[in-house]
Amino acid sequence: MSLSRRTFLQAASGLMVTPSVASQHRAVQRIGADYRQWRHGLSLVGELKYPPDFAHFDYVNPQAPKIGVVRRGALGTFDNFNMAVDGMKGVLAVGIDLVHETLLTLALDEVSSEYGLLAEAVSHPGDFSSVTYRLRAEAKWHDGAPVTPEDVVFSFRAFKEHNPRLSTYYRHVINDEITGPREVKFSFDAAGNRELPQIVGQLTVLPKHWWQTTDASGKKREIADTTLEPPLGSGPYRIKSFEAGRTIVYERVETY
């Protein structure tokens, strides 16, 4: 078989170009499968007020002295610290939300905006058929353990199973999936609901490793039961002391 100069050049150019085109095509496929537009917050009304990496909300004074005691009154009683069974069993202590945190947090000076708290970023497709949260690497429980996607999934399933109000609130969420070392994806039963990413972002995250071990007496903790054992949290406060049904004292976590 003889090759003309033209045939040789065409064959040679094909050898040089083909691998490049193929590699680019594979790269585009990977980008199409994995690409997510990460956001630092979500808004239902207009654009977000605060930019990425903002230092604090405008209504917060980070230089305010952290001293003294605040005393608040509350009507009624309490016999439970387990948020997962609130509304089903027991009476939850007022202020217990100071111990725990959510994936996103509301901005009090915007109509309907939420920004990352335990999650540093959030992403959803254009049709709002799912939402993915990426946790902060520095998010820690008070015992020093990292907040993980497993904690998020554990919490979501616990609230769905044991909390009637939140089970209804999350009824359009049909699947949860860990998609990365710090990522959790929630899929919805239909597209088009713009509020669902923010609704799921209000999820209170509980520590799976704490709830699946034993208490000081050696009894296994049960997420379906009420408890007066001060819970492990990730928030700015922890329970210092309490008298069931009468008083409860929260102390600031110095390392928060």
Beta strands, then each sheet from edge to edge (+ up, - down):
strand 1: 41-43
strand 2: 101-102
strand 3: 104-106
strand 4: 113-116
strand 5: 119-123
strand 6: 130-135
strand 7: 173-180
strand 8: 183-188
strand 9: 204-205
strand 10: 237-243
strand 11: 247-252
sheet 1: 1+ 4- 3+
sheet 2: 2+ 9-
sheet 3: 5+ 6- 8+ 7-
sheet 4: 10+ 11-
end
